[in-house]
Amino acid sequence: METLKTLFINRFKMMALLSLSLTLSIVLLMVRAKLHQSFYLLFLVWNLFLAVIPFAITTIMVSKPKMNKLTFLATFMIWLLFLPNAPYITTDLFHISNSNNSLLWLDVLVILSFALNGLILFYLSLLDMEELLVHYIRPKLIAPIVFTVFGLTAFGIYLGRFLRYNSWEIINQPSAIFSDTLKIIVQPNTEAWLFTIMFGCFLGITYWLLKSVSLKA
């Protein structure tokens, strides 16, 4: 209980600002639905909920005493499975092409708001995980693991956006995911590799940039 209390106090400002930002996204979506008399972008709420899951996992992990390595590894794998859901929302910008010209700026603002929150949740969760890794592995291994996370996250986003897989389908459709992943690796797939590399670089560079800015603050 004392650990939870300390965590709440230390993170109060960040959690308050994050809650405000999430609320703003919902309000913008409600305004959009009212003006357009349409629930077209309502799926963003579900995508945002999925984006919160990895952040919730690391928040709980940080609040608990040190776990044994096996428990940590299992939790880490679950976290990694859901992590692509957070930055995935940036690809919802594709839906702008389906928007009406009327109040197009509002659709852009709504989707950007949700996408920004997804990225923030991704970076906050990864920051937590990076701090947690210090207690379980040698420090020199942390950077390569984080670098790998960017690549796996980008590839996970590709599987979700273009092949339409969900995180939980690793349980009920593991063979299909494995087959499609192997096909991408074995058979040249320029789009898959290009997307994974470029999106991974985007996530990595912005993450390290934000870390650099926060250290100077």
N, CA and C of each residue as an Amber inpcrd file, in Angstrom:
protein
   651
   0.8290000  -1.2030000   0.0000000   0.0000000   0.0000000   0.0000000
   0.8660000   1.2570000   0.0000000   1.9640000   1.2200000   0.7780000
   2.8630000   2.3670000   0.8490000   3.5140000   2.6180000  -0.5050000
   3.8490000   1.5230000  -1.2100000   4.4560000   1.6470000  -2.5370000
   3.4890000   2.3160000  -3.5120000   2.2310000   1.9080000  -3.4680000
   1.2120000   2.4970000  -4.3320000   1.0130000   3.9770000  -4.0150000
   1.0390000   4.3110000  -2.7300000   0.8730000   5.6940000  -2.3150000
   2.0170000   6.5590000  -2.8310000   3.2430000   6.0550000  -2.7030000
   4.4200000   6.7820000  -3.1810000   4.3660000   6.9570000  -4.6900000
   3.9680000   5.8960000  -5.3840000   3.8690000   5.9510000  -6.8370000
   2.8380000   6.9850000  -7.2720000   1.6970000   7.0180000  -6.5900000
   0.6410000   7.9660000  -6.9260000   1.1150000   9.3980000  -6.7320000
   1.8170000   9.6470000  -5.6300000   2.3140000  10.9950000  -5.3370000
   3.3320000  11.4300000  -6.3790000   4.2650000  10.5290000  -6.7010000
   5.3310000  10.8530000  -7.6470000   4.8090000  11.0630000  -9.0670000
   3.7130000  10.3950000  -9.3910000   3.2080000  10.4520000 -10.7580000
   1.9330000  11.2810000 -10.8930000   1.5630000  11.9790000  -9.8520000
   0.2850000  12.6830000  -9.8700000   0.1960000  13.6800000 -11.0180000
   1.2290000  14.5010000 -11.2050000   1.2040000  15.5250000 -12.2480000
   1.1240000  14.8730000 -13.6260000   1.9530000  13.8620000 -13.8400000
   1.9580000  13.1940000 -15.1400000   0.6270000  12.5190000 -15.4300000
   0.0810000  11.8260000 -14.4240000  -1.1910000  11.1350000 -14.6000000
  -2.3350000  12.1250000 -14.8280000  -2.2720000  13.2680000 -14.1490000
  -3.3140000  14.2870000 -14.3140000  -3.2930000  14.8570000 -15.7300000
  -2.0880000  15.1570000 -16.2340000  -1.9650000  15.7050000 -17.5840000
  -2.3640000  14.6640000 -18.6320000  -1.9840000  13.4150000 -18.3820000
  -2.3430000  12.3380000 -19.3050000  -3.8630000  12.1520000 -19.3370000
  -4.4890000  12.1770000 -18.1740000  -5.9460000  12.0440000 -18.1050000
  -6.6340000  13.1920000 -18.8360000  -6.0740000  14.3960000 -18.6870000
  -6.6320000  15.5660000 -19.3760000  -6.5270000  15.4000000 -20.8940000
  -5.3940000  14.8940000 -21.3390000  -5.1830000  14.6920000 -22.7680000
  -6.1170000  13.6220000 -23.3280000  -6.2940000  12.5340000 -22.5890000
  -7.2100000  11.4720000 -23.0180000  -8.6500000  11.9800000 -23.0670000
  -9.0030000  12.7710000 -22.0700000 -10.3550000  13.3380000 -22.0260000
 -10.5920000  14.2700000 -23.2020000  -9.5900000  15.0690000 -23.5410000
  -9.7070000  15.9800000 -24.6820000  -9.9810000  15.2110000 -25.9790000
  -9.2920000  14.0950000 -26.1450000  -9.5150000  13.2800000 -27.3430000
 -10.9640000  12.8110000 -27.4280000 -11.4970000  12.3480000 -26.3090000
 -12.8820000  11.8720000 -26.2830000 -13.8590000  13.0150000 -26.5780000
 -13.5800000  14.1760000 -25.9910000 -14.4510000  15.3460000 -26.2110000
 -14.4300000  15.7590000 -27.6830000 -13.2430000  15.7970000 -28.2710000
 -13.1300000  16.1500000 -29.6950000 -13.9170000  15.1740000 -30.5640000
 -13.8400000  13.8900000 -30.2080000 -14.5840000  12.8830000 -30.9640000
 -16.0850000  13.0830000 -30.8170000 -16.5370000  13.4360000 -29.6110000
 -17.9620000  13.6870000 -29.3770000 -18.4360000  14.8970000 -30.1770000
 -17.6110000  15.9470000 -30.2200000 -17.9560000  17.1370000 -30.9990000
 -18.0540000  16.7700000 -32.4820000 -17.1060000  15.9650000 -32.9300000
 -17.1070000  15.5280000 -34.3270000 -18.3760000  14.7240000 -34.6440000
 -18.7450000  13.8090000 -33.7410000 -19.9390000  12.9770000 -33.9400000
 -21.1980000  13.8450000 -33.9840000 -21.2330000  14.8700000 -33.1470000
 -22.3970000  15.7590000 -33.0950000 -22.5200000  16.5780000 -34.3810000
 -21.3970000  17.1330000 -34.8350000 -21.4270000  18.0020000 -36.0150000
 -21.6890000  17.2160000 -37.3000000 -21.1370000  16.0110000 -37.3760000
 -21.3010000  15.2060000 -38.5870000 -22.4980000  14.2610000 -38.5100000
 -23.0880000  14.1560000 -37.3060000 -24.1680000  13.1880000 -37.0970000
 -23.7170000  11.7890000 -37.5530000 -22.5050000  11.4350000 -37.1250000
 -21.9000000  10.1660000 -37.5460000 -20.9720000   9.6540000 -36.4530000
 -20.9440000   8.3320000 -36.2880000 -20.0470000   7.6920000 -35.3340000
 -18.8730000   7.0110000 -36.0470000 -18.5180000   7.5370000 -37.2030000
 -17.5230000   6.9070000 -38.0660000 -16.1950000   6.6310000 -37.3450000
 -15.6900000   7.5600000 -36.5500000 -14.3850000   7.4180000 -35.9060000
 -14.4740000   6.8550000 -34.4820000 -15.6130000   6.2810000 -34.1500000
 -15.7990000   5.7640000 -32.7950000 -14.8020000   4.6430000 -32.4520000
 -14.2950000   3.9490000 -33.4540000 -13.3310000   2.8680000 -33.2150000
 -12.0580000   3.3800000 -32.5490000 -11.8150000   4.6850000 -32.6210000
 -10.6310000   5.2570000 -31.9810000 -10.6500000   5.0660000 -30.4660000
 -11.8500000   5.0240000 -29.8910000 -11.9730000   4.8250000 -28.4390000
 -11.4490000   3.4380000 -28.0610000 -11.8240000   2.4300000 -28.8450000
 -11.3430000   1.0720000 -28.6020000  -9.8310000   0.9870000 -28.7980000
  -9.3340000   1.6330000 -29.8440000  -7.8940000   1.6270000 -30.0930000
  -7.1330000   2.3180000 -28.9570000  -7.7350000   3.3650000 -28.4100000
  -7.0950000   4.0630000 -27.2950000  -7.0950000   3.2010000 -26.0400000
  -8.1740000   2.4700000 -25.8280000  -8.2330000   1.5390000 -24.6880000
  -7.1130000   0.5030000 -24.7920000  -6.9230000  -0.0530000 -25.9890000
  -5.8480000  -1.0330000 -26.1910000  -4.4790000  -0.3950000 -25.9690000
  -4.3590000   0.8830000 -26.3170000  -3.0870000   1.5930000 -26.1380000
  -2.7460000   1.7920000 -24.6620000  -3.7740000   1.8620000 -23.8280000
  -3.5600000   2.0610000 -22.3820000  -3.0190000   0.7920000 -21.7220000
  -3.3150000  -0.3730000 -22.2870000  -2.9630000  -1.6470000 -21.6480000
  -1.4720000  -1.7940000 -21.3480000  -0.5530000  -1.5710000 -22.3110000
   0.8700000  -1.7080000 -21.9760000   1.3250000  -0.7270000 -20.8980000
   0.7760000   0.4900000 -20.9260000   1.1230000   1.4670000 -19.8840000
   0.6090000   1.0190000 -18.5260000  -0.6010000   0.4510000 -18.5060000
  -1.1650000  -0.0640000 -17.2510000  -0.3020000  -1.2090000 -16.7130000
   0.1910000  -2.0610000 -17.6070000   1.0270000  -3.1910000 -17.1880000
   2.3050000  -2.7130000 -16.5250000   3.0000000  -1.7710000 -17.1620000
   4.2630000  -1.2960000 -16.5740000   4.0240000  -0.4670000 -15.3100000
   2.8990000   0.2340000 -15.2540000   2.5790000   0.9960000 -14.0410000
   2.3950000   0.0540000 -12.8570000   1.7010000  -1.0650000 -13.0940000
   1.5080000  -2.0730000 -12.0460000   2.8460000  -2.7090000 -11.6740000
   3.6680000  -2.9950000 -12.6650000   4.9780000  -3.6050000 -12.4140000
   5.8670000  -2.7040000 -11.5620000   5.8340000  -1.4170000 -11.8670000
   6.6460000  -0.4550000 -11.1090000   6.1730000  -0.3590000  -9.6650000
   4.8650000  -0.5320000  -9.4470000   4.3020000  -0.3800000  -8.1070000
   4.5490000  -1.5850000  -7.2020000   4.9620000  -2.7070000  -7.8070000
   5.1540000  -3.9340000  -7.0320000   6.6170000  -4.1230000  -6.6480000
   6.8660000  -4.9160000  -5.5760000   8.2450000  -5.2610000  -5.2260000
   8.8800000  -6.0440000  -6.3660000  10.1810000  -6.1940000  -6.3300000
  10.9000000  -6.8930000  -7.3940000  10.3750000  -8.3210000  -7.5570000
  10.0370000  -8.6790000  -8.8110000   9.5340000 -10.0090000  -9.1120000
  10.6910000 -10.9640000  -9.3620000  10.4010000 -12.2550000  -9.2980000
  11.4390000 -13.1950000  -9.7060000  11.5760000 -13.1290000 -11.2270000
  12.6920000 -13.6110000 -11.7480000  13.0020000 -13.4350000 -13.1680000
  11.9950000 -14.1210000 -14.0870000  11.4710000 -15.2580000 -13.6750000
  10.5080000 -15.9760000 -14.5050000   9.2040000 -15.2010000 -14.6300000
   8.7330000 -14.6640000 -13.4980000   7.5100000 -13.8550000 -13.5110000
   7.7080000 -12.5920000 -14.3310000   8.8770000 -11.9760000 -14.1670000
   9.1740000 -10.7590000 -14.9350000   9.1940000 -11.0570000 -16.4280000
   9.8180000 -12.1530000 -16.8130000   9.8970000 -12.5170000 -18.2220000
   8.5140000 -12.7510000 -18.8210000   7.6500000 -13.4430000 -18.0780000
   6.2930000 -13.7100000 -18.5520000   5.5160000 -12.3970000 -18.7220000
   5.6540000 -11.5130000 -17.7420000   4.9600000 -10.2180000 -17.8050000
   5.5200000  -9.3710000 -18.9370000   6.8250000  -9.4440000 -19.1220000
   7.4730000  -8.6960000 -20.2030000   6.9360000  -9.1300000 -21.5610000
   6.7490000 -10.4330000 -21.7520000   6.2490000 -10.9460000 -23.0180000
   4.8060000 -10.5000000 -23.2720000   3.9870000 -10.4910000 -22.2140000
   2.6080000 -10.0170000 -22.3490000   2.6010000  -8.5340000 -22.7130000
   3.4600000  -7.7790000 -22.0290000   3.5870000  -6.3370000 -22.3130000
   4.0020000  -6.1040000 -23.7590000   4.9910000  -6.8640000 -24.2200000
   5.4910000  -6.7090000 -25.5870000   4.4080000  -7.0550000 -26.6030000
   3.5650000  -7.9910000 -26.2550000   2.4830000  -8.4120000 -27.1440000
   1.4720000  -7.2850000 -27.3740000   1.2020000  -6.5140000 -26.3110000
   0.2140000  -5.4390000 -26.4110000   0.8290000  -4.0880000 -26.7880000
   2.1460000  -3.9720000 -26.6990000   2.8050000  -2.6750000 -26.9150000
   2.5020000  -2.0460000 -28.2800000   2.4870000  -2.8060000 -29.3860000
   2.2160000  -2.1690000 -30.6880000   0.8690000  -1.4570000 -30.7770000
  -0.0710000  -1.8110000 -29.8850000  -1.3840000  -1.1550000 -29.9140000
  -1.2960000   0.3410000 -29.6380000  -0.2580000   0.7620000 -28.8970000
  -0.1540000   2.1820000 -28.5470000   0.2280000   3.0460000 -29.7600000
   1.3780000   2.8080000 -30.3980000   1.7010000   3.6300000 -31.5760000
   0.8950000   3.2690000 -32.8130000   0.1700000   2.1590000 -32.7700000
  -0.6620000   1.7420000 -33.9090000  -1.6430000   2.8380000 -34.3130000
  -2.0910000   3.6230000 -33.3400000  -3.1230000   4.6290000 -33.6230000
  -2.6380000   5.6460000 -34.6450000  -1.3210000   5.8320000 -34.7710000
  -0.8260000   6.7860000 -35.7740000  -1.2380000   6.3610000 -37.1820000
  -1.3810000   5.0470000 -37.4090000  -1.7750000   4.5770000 -38.7400000
  -3.2590000   4.8140000 -39.0080000  -4.0080000   5.2050000 -37.9920000
  -5.4130000   5.5450000 -38.2210000  -5.5520000   6.8420000 -39.0170000
  -4.4250000   7.5270000 -39.2180000  -4.4490000   8.7110000 -40.0860000
  -4.8600000   8.3330000 -41.5070000  -4.7270000   7.0490000 -41.8490000
  -5.1850000   6.5820000 -43.1590000  -6.6620000   6.9040000 -43.3810000
  -7.4290000   6.9340000 -42.2910000  -8.8750000   7.0970000 -42.4100000
  -9.2740000   8.5170000 -42.8110000  -8.3170000   9.4320000 -42.7830000
  -8.6330000  10.8000000 -43.2060000  -9.0730000  10.8210000 -44.6680000
  -8.5380000   9.8750000 -45.4400000  -8.9030000   9.8230000 -46.8690000
 -10.3880000   9.5220000 -47.0650000 -11.0410000   8.9840000 -46.0380000
 -12.4690000   8.6610000 -46.1330000 -13.3600000   9.7660000 -45.5560000
 -12.7320000  10.8190000 -45.0890000 -13.4910000  11.9010000 -44.4630000
 -14.1180000  12.8180000 -45.5020000 -15.1860000  13.4850000 -45.0960000
 -15.8140000  14.4810000 -45.9610000 -14.9830000  15.7580000 -45.9570000
 -15.0790000  16.5180000 -47.0240000 -14.3570000  17.7900000 -47.0860000
 -14.8720000  18.7730000 -46.0470000 -16.1350000  18.5950000 -45.6600000
 -16.7200000  19.4700000 -44.6530000 -16.0550000  19.2260000 -43.2960000
 -15.4680000  20.2810000 -42.7370000 -14.7820000  20.1880000 -41.4420000
 -13.6890000  19.1100000 -41.4370000 -12.9720000  19.0030000 -42.5340000
 -11.8840000  18.0290000 -42.6310000 -10.8420000  18.2610000 -41.5410000
 -10.6220000  19.5380000 -41.2110000  -9.6350000  19.8630000 -40.1780000
  -9.9900000  19.2250000 -38.8430000 -11.2850000  19.0760000 -38.5750000
 -11.7130000  18.4770000 -37.3120000 -11.3680000  16.9920000 -37.2740000
 -11.5560000  16.3040000 -38.3990000 -11.1790000  14.8920000 -38.4680000
  -9.6800000  14.7270000 -38.2640000  -8.9120000  15.6220000 -38.8830000
  -7.4480000  15.5880000 -38.7110000  -7.0910000  15.7910000 -37.2400000
  -7.7310000  16.7630000 -36.6060000  -7.4500000  17.0630000 -35.2040000
  -7.8250000  15.9070000 -34.2930000  -8.9790000  15.2890000 -34.5510000
  -9.4340000  14.1640000 -33.7280000  -8.4530000  13.0010000 -33.8110000
  -8.0990000  12.6040000 -35.0270000  -7.2090000  11.4530000 -35.1900000
  -5.8090000  11.7600000 -34.6590000  -5.3190000  12.9670000 -34.9070000
  -4.0050000  13.3510000 -34.3860000  -3.9860000  13.3300000 -32.8580000
  -5.0780000  13.7510000 -32.2480000  -5.1710000  13.7550000 -30.7930000
  -5.0640000  12.3420000 -30.2360000  -5.7910000  11.4090000 -30.8320000
  -5.7290000  10.0180000 -30.3890000  -4.3460000   9.4220000 -30.6750000
  -3.8020000   9.7410000 -31.8490000  -2.4830000   9.2160000 -32.2220000
  -1.4050000   9.7230000 -31.2740000  -1.4800000  10.9910000 -30.9160000
  -0.5030000  11.5650000 -29.9930000  -0.5740000  10.8860000 -28.6360000
  -1.7780000  10.6320000 -28.1640000  -1.9380000   9.9320000 -26.8880000
  -1.3800000   8.5140000 -26.9600000  -1.5770000   7.8620000 -28.1030000
  -1.0100000   6.5300000 -28.2790000   0.5060000   6.5480000 -28.1870000
   1.1180000   7.5300000 -28.8320000   2.5810000   7.6490000 -28.7960000
   3.0700000   7.9760000 -27.3850000   2.3630000   8.8560000 -26.6900000
   2.7430000   9.2100000 -25.3170000   2.6800000   7.9780000 -24.4150000
   1.6120000   7.2090000 -24.5500000   1.4620000   5.9910000 -23.7490000
   2.5760000   4.9920000 -24.0760000   2.9440000   4.9040000 -25.3370000
   4.0400000   4.0270000 -25.7550000   5.3550000   4.4520000 -25.0940000
   5.6730000   5.7290000 -25.1810000   6.9450000   6.2200000 -24.6400000
   6.9880000   6.1190000 -23.1160000   5.8970000   6.4450000 -22.4550000
   5.8630000   6.3450000 -20.9960000   6.0300000   4.9000000 -20.5400000
   5.3540000   3.9900000 -21.2330000   5.4500000   2.5760000 -20.8840000
   6.8610000   2.0510000 -21.1160000   7.4680000   2.4530000 -22.2180000
   8.8300000   1.9950000 -22.5190000   9.8350000   2.5660000 -21.5250000
   9.6290000   3.7970000 -21.1050000  10.4950000   4.3830000 -20.0750000
  10.4270000   3.5640000 -18.7890000   9.2150000   3.1720000 -18.4010000
   9.0470000   2.3350000 -17.2120000   9.7690000   0.9980000 -17.3800000
   9.5750000   0.3760000 -18.5290000  10.1900000  -0.9330000 -18.7600000
  11.7100000  -0.8320000 -18.7670000  12.2270000   0.2350000 -19.3180000
  13.6770000   0.4260000 -19.3410000  14.2340000   0.5320000 -17.9210000
  13.5000000   1.2100000 -17.0550000  13.9170000   1.3150000 -15.6470000
  13.8040000  -0.0310000 -14.9430000  12.7780000  -0.8030000 -15.2850000
  12.5950000  -2.1190000 -14.6670000  13.6870000  -3.0940000 -15.0850000
  14.1200000  -3.0070000 -16.3400000  15.1330000  -3.9290000 -16.8510000
  16.4540000  -3.8300000 -16.0930000  16.7080000  -2.6650000 -15.5230000
  17.9480000  -2.4630000 -14.7620000  18.0770000  -3.4770000 -13.6290000
  16.9500000  -3.8960000 -13.0670000  16.9570000  -4.8030000 -11.9170000
  17.0860000  -6.2770000 -12.3130000  17.0310000  -6.5630000 -13.6170000
  16.9940000  -7.9670000 -14.0290000  18.1120000  -8.3700000 -14.9970000
  18.6700000  -7.4120000 -15.7050000  19.7300000  -7.7490000 -16.6560000
  20.8920000  -6.7740000 -16.5180000  22.0020000  -7.1190000 -17.1590000
  23.1650000  -6.2360000 -17.1330000  22.8690000  -4.9530000 -17.9150000
  23.3270000  -3.8100000 -17.4220000  23.0260000  -2.5160000 -18.0500000
  23.3910000  -2.4460000 -19.5360000  24.4720000  -3.1000000 -19.9340000
  24.9030000  -2.9890000 -21.3330000  23.9550000  -3.7140000 -22.2930000
  23.0680000  -4.5640000 -21.7570000  22.1130000  -5.2840000 -22.6000000
  20.8110000  -4.5250000 -22.8030000  20.6090000  -3.4740000 -22.0120000
  19.3310000  -2.7530000 -22.0680000  19.1270000  -2.0520000 -23.4030000
  20.1430000  -1.3420000 -23.8840000  20.0240000  -0.6160000 -25.1570000
  19.6950000  -1.5500000 -26.3270000  20.3850000  -2.7000000 -26.4740000
  20.0160000  -3.6150000 -27.5660000  18.5900000  -4.1420000 -27.4470000
  18.1270000  -4.3920000 -26.2130000  16.7600000  -4.8740000 -26.0180000
  15.7510000  -3.8000000 -26.4210000  15.9900000  -2.5740000 -25.9930000
  15.0920000  -1.4690000 -26.3450000  15.0790000  -1.2700000 -27.8560000
  16.2610000  -1.3500000 -28.4760000  16.3630000  -1.2220000 -29.9310000
  15.5350000  -2.3070000 -30.6240000  15.6050000  -3.5280000 -30.0990000
  14.8300000  -4.6430000 -30.6500000  13.3370000  -4.4100000 -30.4750000
  12.9540000  -3.8180000 -29.3540000  11.5400000  -3.5240000 -29.0840000
  10.9640000  -2.5960000 -30.1480000  11.7600000  -1.6110000 -30.5830000
  11.2890000  -0.7100000 -31.6420000  10.9620000  -1.4880000 -32.9160000
  11.8670000  -2.3960000 -33.2880000  11.6500000  -3.1870000 -34.4930000
  10.4520000  -4.1120000 -34.3790000  10.3290000  -4.7970000 -33.2400000
   9.2070000  -5.7180000 -33.0330000   7.8810000  -4.9640000 -32.9800000
   7.9070000  -3.7880000 -32.3650000   6.6980000  -2.9680000 -32.2920000
   6.2560000  -2.5340000 -33.6860000   7.2050000  -2.0690000 -34.4810000
   6.8960000  -1.6350000 -35.8450000   6.3440000  -2.7980000 -36.6720000
   6.9490000  -3.9780000 -36.5050000   6.4740000  -5.1420000 -37.2460000
   5.0790000  -5.5490000 -36.7610000   4.8420000  -5.4320000 -35.4570000
   3.5210000  -5.7170000 -34.9020000   2.4630000  -4.7840000 -35.4640000
   2.8380000  -3.5160000 -35.6620000   1.9050000  -2.5530000 -36.2420000
   1.5900000  -2.9400000 -37.6860000   2.6120000  -3.4000000 -38.3960000
   2.3870000  -3.8370000 -39.7800000   1.4060000  -5.0110000 -39.8190000
   1.6090000  -5.9790000 -38.9200000   0.7020000  -7.1340000 -38.8740000
  -0.7280000  -6.7060000 -38.5590000  -0.8620000  -5.7090000 -37.7050000
  -2.1960000  -5.2460000 -37.3280000  -2.8640000  -4.4110000 -38.4020000
  -2.1120000  -3.4980000 -39.0090000  -2.6980000  -2.5930000 -39.9940000
  -2.9440000  -3.2660000 -41.3360000  -1.9750000  -4.0160000 -41.8310000
  -2.0760000  -4.5540000 -43.1870000  -2.5620000  -6.0030000 -43.2420000
  -2.2350000  -6.8060000 -42.2310000  -2.7030000  -8.1890000 -42.2130000
  -3.8700000  -8.3790000 -41.2610000  -4.2440000  -7.3060000 -40.5350000
  -5.4380000  -7.2590000 -39.7020000  -5.4200000  -8.2490000 -38.5340000
  -4.2400000  -8.4820000 -37.9590000  -4.1470000  -9.3300000 -36.7710000
  -4.3050000  -8.4770000 -35.5150000  -4.9320000  -9.0590000 -34.4830000
  -5.0270000  -8.4300000 -33.1710000  -4.0440000  -9.0950000 -32.2210000
  -3.7230000  -8.4210000 -31.1230000  -2.7300000  -8.9360000 -30.1670000
  -3.0960000 -10.3120000 -29.6340000  -4.3900000 -10.5060000 -29.3280000
  -4.8160000 -11.7660000 -28.7080000  -4.8610000 -12.9350000 -29.6830000
  -4.6980000 -12.6470000 -30.9730000  -4.7340000 -13.7310000 -31.9550000
  -3.4650000 -14.5710000 -31.9540000  -2.4620000 -14.1330000 -31.1890000
  -1.2880000 -14.9720000 -30.9880000  -1.6630000 -16.2350000 -30.2280000
  -2.8200000 -16.1830000 -29.5280000  -3.2900000 -17.3340000 -28.7560000
  -4.1970000 -18.2270000 -29.5890000  -5.1600000 -17.6260000 -30.2990000
  -6.1110000 -18.4580000 -31.0430000  -5.7570000 -18.6530000 -32.5200000
  -4.7560000 -17.9040000 -33.0200000  -4.3110000 -18.1240000 -34.4010000
  -2.7850000 -18.0970000 -34.5160000  -2.0810000 -18.7840000 -33.6320000
  -0.6120000 -18.7170000 -33.6590000  -0.0060000 -19.2390000 -34.9550000
  -0.5950000 -20.2860000 -35.5050000  -0.0410000 -20.8760000 -36.7270000
  -0.1620000 -19.9190000 -37.9070000  -1.2800000 -19.2100000 -37.9990000
  -1.4840000 -18.2540000 -39.0950000  -0.4910000 -17.0970000 -38.9980000
  -0.3080000 -16.5760000 -37.7790000   0.6420000 -15.4780000 -37.5800000
   2.0560000 -15.9420000 -37.8900000   2.4140000 -17.1310000 -37.4020000
   3.7500000 -17.6690000 -37.6550000   3.9780000 -17.8680000 -39.1510000
   2.9630000 -18.3890000 -39.8380000   3.0680000 -18.6390000 -41.2710000
   3.2580000 -17.3450000 -42.0560000   2.4650000 -16.3250000 -41.7220000
   2.5730000 -15.0470000 -42.4240000   3.8940000 -14.3490000 -42.1150000
   4.3430000 -14.4550000 -40.8590000   5.6180000 -13.8520000 -40.4740000
   6.7730000 -14.5240000 -41.2080000   6.7320000 -15.8480000 -41.2650000
   7.7810000 -16.6060000 -41.9660000   7.7890000 -16.2620000 -43.4500000
   6.6150000 -16.0820000 -44.0090000   6.5110000 -15.7460000 -45.4280000
   7.1530000 -14.3900000 -45.7090000   6.9400000 -13.4340000 -44.7950000
   7.5240000 -12.1030000 -44.9520000   9.0480000 -12.1770000 -44.8720000
   9.5470000 -13.0410000 -43.9830000  10.9950000 -13.1680000 -43.7980000
  11.6500000 -13.9030000 -44.9690000  11.0150000 -15.0070000 -45.3820000
  11.6060000 -15.8580000 -46.4240000  11.4200000 -15.2580000 -47.8140000
  10.1960000 -14.8240000 -48.1040000   9.9100000 -14.2500000 -49.4070000
  10.0270000 -12.7280000 -49.3280000  10.7910000 -12.1260000 -50.2080000
  10.9780000 -10.6690000 -50.1620000   9.6420000  -9.9200000 -50.1670000
   9.4420000  -9.0970000 -49.1550000   8.2380000  -8.2680000 -49.0680000
   8.7090000  -6.8480000 -48.7810000   8.8980000  -6.1020000 -49.8340000
   9.4910000  -4.7650000 -49.7220000   8.6950000  -3.8630000 -48.7890000
   7.3680000  -3.8860000 -48.9350000   6.5200000  -3.0090000 -48.1090000
   6.6590000  -3.3380000 -46.6280000   6.6330000  -4.6290000 -46.2900000
   6.7250000  -5.0440000 -44.8850000   8.0530000  -4.6250000 -44.2710000
   9.1500000  -4.8870000 -44.9800000  10.4660000  -4.5340000 -44.4580000
  10.6570000  -3.0210000 -44.3960000  10.2090000  -2.3280000 -45.4330000
  10.3510000  -0.8680000 -45.4590000   9.5510000  -0.2250000 -44.3390000
   8.3120000  -0.6870000 -44.1650000   7.4640000  -0.1560000 -43.0950000
   8.1020000  -0.4090000 -41.7340000   8.5580000  -1.6440000 -41.4960000
   9.1350000  -2.0110000 -40.2040000  10.3750000  -1.1890000 -39.8950000
  11.2590000  -1.0470000 -40.8610000  12.5070000  -0.3020000 -40.6440000
  12.2360000   1.1710000 -40.4120000  11.4150000   1.7710000 -41.2790000
  11.1760000   3.2090000 -41.1830000  10.3480000   3.5630000 -39.9600000
   9.3290000   2.7690000 -39.6520000   8.5070000   3.0520000 -38.4770000
   9.3140000   2.7910000 -37.2050000  10.1420000   1.7470000 -37.2290000
  11.0070000   1.4790000 -36.0770000  11.9750000   2.6160000 -35.8290000
  12.5470000   3.1640000 -36.9100000  13.4560000   4.3170000 -36.7790000
  12.7250000   5.5320000 -36.2300000  11.5080000   5.7390000 -36.7140000
  10.6930000   6.8600000 -36.2180000  10.4560000   6.7470000 -34.7140000
  10.0670000   5.5580000 -34.2590000   9.8210000   5.3440000 -32.8350000
  11.0980000   5.5210000 -32.0190000  12.1980000   4.9720000 -32.5210000
  13.4560000   5.0400000 -31.7930000  13.9970000   6.4510000 -31.6760000
  14.0080000   7.1690000 -32.7840000  14.5680000   8.5260000 -32.7760000
  13.7320000   9.4550000 -31.9100000  12.4090000   9.3810000 -32.0390000
  11.5620000  10.2540000 -31.2190000  11.6510000   9.8890000 -29.7400000
  11.8090000   8.5900000 -29.4330000  11.9350000   8.1530000 -28.0370000
  13.2070000   8.7200000 -27.4220000  14.3260000   8.5560000 -28.1130000
  15.5860000   9.0530000 -27.5680000  15.6350000  10.5780000 -27.5490000
  14.9580000  11.2210000 -28.4900000  14.8740000  12.6740000 -28.4830000
  14.1100000  13.1570000 -27.2560000  12.9690000  12.5290000 -26.9870000
  12.1680000  12.9050000 -25.8200000  12.9150000  12.6330000 -24.5200000
  13.6710000  11.5240000 -24.4710000  14.4810000  11.2330000 -23.2810000
  15.5280000  12.3080000 -23.0760000  16.1520000  12.7400000 -24.1590000
  17.1770000  13.7860000 -24.0750000  16.5890000  15.0990000 -23.5810000
  15.4050000  15.4340000 -24.0880000  14.7440000  16.6790000 -23.6720000
  14.3330000  16.6090000 -22.2110000  13.8180000  15.4470000 -21.7680000
  13.3610000  15.2930000 -20.3800000  14.5430000  15.3540000 -19.4050000
  15.7120000  14.8690000 -19.8120000  16.8880000  14.9090000 -18.9490000
  17.3890000  16.3330000 -18.7470000  17.1390000  17.1770000 -19.7390000
  17.5860000  18.5660000 -19.6530000  16.5930000  19.4380000 -18.8990000
  15.3700000  18.9290000 -18.7400000  14.3010000  19.7060000 -18.0860000
  14.5630000  19.8420000 -16.5960000
